[in-house]
Amino acid sequence: MSETTLRRLGPLPGRLVRLYAGLALYGAGIGLQIESTLGNFPWDVFHHGLSLMSGWSIGLAVTVVGVFVMLLWIPLRQKPGLGTISNVFCIGLFADLTLWLAPTPGDLAVRWAFLAAAIVITAVATGLYIGAGFGAGPRDGLMTGLAAKGLSIRLSRMLIEVTVLLAGWLLGGNLGIGTLVFALSIGPMTQFFMPLLAADRRSGAPGV
């Protein structure tokens, strides 16, 4: 990463705060969506299914899968950064913490509120985490690594997410209307929050 890019991202302490705040929020988003019981995001359908099969907590399943996916970077010649490694070990921890703290709602309106909160929190988390500039998460790095081998980003992402969704469903992971709502809304929500959370908006530095 160039010196100019680092200046635009802001001072290191602020970048670290954004990184770990983003990872904590991302884990909280996972926990809230699972508690909604309306259906999980594709990767979390797989994490949930693996948790049911193994007896692990959701957070441990997230961490184990993250480590395995990062190992797949080796033949793809992807290089992990601090953000990659932190992603592997922080998101699962905060997902488990949220699942422990948040009640499982019985009322349908509250379940939808949990889902809506999960989508917004995940979009904010993505803006913070990516804006910190410490490298891709293991799952995104797998996608970009496959793209570097000749597949388009769109095809790489589709193949990966369809694969984990199907595997998670076969393992008993929760697939439902929430899965579709999340998939359709997370992109626009992230696009909305990314510029609001950009470092240059706060610091007065020129845009990237």
FIMIVEX-330928 format. One line per field, with one value per residue (C-alpha): residue in three letters; x, z, y. Coordinates in steps of 0.1 Angstrom, whole numbers, plus 5000, padded with zeros to 4 digits. Layout:
resn = c(ALA ...)
u = c(X ...)
w = c(Z ...)
v = c(Y ...)
//
This chain:
resn = c(MET SER GLU THR THR LEU ARG ARG LEU GLY PRO LEU PRO GLY ARG LEU VAL ARG LEU TYR ALA GLY LEU ALA LEU TYR GLY ALA GLY ILE GLY LEU GLN ILE GLU SER THR LEU GLY ASN PHE PRO TRP ASP VAL PHE HIS HIS GLY LEU SER LEU MET SER GLY TRP SER ILE GLY LEU ALA VAL THR VAL VAL GLY VAL PHE VAL MET LEU LEU TRP ILE PRO LEU ARG GLN LYS PRO GLY LEU GLY THR ILE SER ASN VAL PHE CYS ILE GLY LEU PHE ALA ASP LEU THR LEU TRP LEU ALA PRO THR PRO GLY ASP LEU ALA VAL ARG TRP ALA PHE LEU ALA ALA ALA ILE VAL ILE THR ALA VAL ALA THR GLY LEU TYR ILE GLY ALA GLY PHE GLY ALA GLY PRO ARG ASP GLY LEU MET THR GLY LEU ALA ALA LYS GLY LEU SER ILE ARG LEU SER ARG MET LEU ILE GLU VAL THR VAL LEU LEU ALA GLY TRP LEU LEU GLY GLY ASN LEU GLY ILE GLY THR LEU VAL PHE ALA LEU SER ILE GLY PRO MET THR GLN PHE PHE MET PRO LEU LEU ALA ALA ASP ARG ARG SER GLY ALA PRO GLY VAL)
u = c(5000 5015 5024 4998 4970 4980 4978 4944 4933 4943 4966 4973 4955 4923 4926 4930 4899 4879 4892 4883 4851 4841 4850 4830 4800 4802 4801 4772 4754 4759 4745 4714 4706 4709 4687 4661 4656 4644 4673 4710 4734 4749 4782 4763 4739 4771 4785 4751 4750 4786 4777 4747 4768 4798 4784 4806 4794 4786 4816 4839 4825 4831 4867 4875 4861 4880 4913 4905 4896 4928 4948 4932 4949 4983 4978 4960 4991 4971 4988 4969 4971 4964 4927 4926 4940 4920 4889 4895 4898 4875 4843 4834 4842 4817 4791 4792 4791 4760 4743 4749 4737 4708 4675 4659 4627 4594 4574 4576 4579 4609 4625 4622 4637 4666 4671 4669 4694 4717 4717 4724 4751 4768 4768 4783 4808 4819 4824 4846 4865 4873 4880 4907 4928 4943 4935 4906 4888 4895 4863 4866 4903 4892 4869 4896 4921 4898 4892 4929 4930 4907 4871 4851 4844 4807 4812 4837 4813 4783 4801 4815 4782 4760 4784 4785 4747 4740 4764 4750 4714 4724 4739 4707 4717 4688 4679 4648 4633 4660 4687 4671 4664 4700 4714 4693 4698 4734 4749 4729 4732 4770 4772 4752 4775 4809 4813 4798 4825 4854 4885 4888 4853 4864 4899 4896 4921 4914 4892 4908)
w = c(5000 4990 5014 4997 5003 5039 5045 5030 5053 5083 5114 5125 5158 5141 5115 5142 5160 5128 5121 5155 5158 5124 5133 5166 5148 5121 5147 5164 5131 5127 5162 5157 5123 5138 5168 5144 5132 5098 5078 5078 5053 5030 5049 5082 5069 5066 5100 5116 5099 5109 5145 5146 5132 5154 5186 5184 5191 5161 5168 5169 5136 5121 5134 5122 5087 5086 5093 5067 5041 5048 5042 5007 5000 4998 4964 4952 4963 4983 5012 5045 5063 5099 5089 5076 5107 5130 5110 5116 5154 5163 5144 5159 5194 5190 5173 5203 5227 5210 5209 5247 5255 5231 5239 5213 5204 5201 5186 5148 5148 5171 5149 5119 5140 5148 5111 5101 5128 5116 5081 5091 5116 5090 5065 5090 5100 5064 5059 5090 5083 5047 5053 5078 5049 5066 5040 5029 5051 5044 5025 5003 4997 4984 4960 4947 4946 4923 4902 4898 4883 4855 4869 4871 4906 4900 4891 4919 4945 4931 4930 4966 4981 4963 4974 5011 5011 4998 5021 5051 5042 5039 5073 5088 5087 5089 5053 5051 5040 5060 5037 5007 5024 5036 5001 4984 5008 5021 4989 4987 5025 5024 4994 5014 5045 5029 5019 5053 5071 5048 5066 5044 5053 5089 5085 5055 5035 4998 4987 4975)
v = c(5000 5034 5062 5084 5058 5054 5092 5092 5064 5085 5079 5044 5045 5057 5029 5003 5016 5014 4979 4964 4983 4970 4934 4937 4951 4924 4897 4914 4915 4877 4871 4893 4877 4842 4852 4865 4829 4843 4829 4835 4850 4822 4819 4819 4792 4771 4782 4774 4740 4732 4742 4719 4690 4695 4708 4739 4774 4796 4817 4787 4775 4810 4809 4774 4781 4813 4795 4769 4794 4814 4782 4781 4814 4796 4780 4812 4832 4857 4875 4880 4913 4923 4927 4891 4875 4898 4889 4852 4855 4885 4880 4846 4859 4888 4866 4843 4873 4887 4853 4851 4886 4890 4873 4850 4870 4852 4880 4882 4920 4918 4891 4914 4942 4920 4912 4949 4958 4930 4943 4979 4969 4947 4975 4999 4972 4966 5003 5006 4974 4980 5017 5008 4994 4964 4938 4916 4891 4854 4848 4880 4871 4836 4854 4878 4850 4830 4861 4865 4830 4841 4840 4872 4886 4880 4844 4838 4852 4833 4800 4804 4815 4790 4762 4773 4779 4745 4728 4747 4738 4701 4704 4719 4755 4781 4791 4814 4847 4865 4850 4866 4899 4902 4892 4918 4947 4944 4958 4990 4995 4991 5015 5040 5038 5035 5072 5083 5063 5072 5085 5115 5127 5130 5142 5165 5145 5141 5112 5079)
//
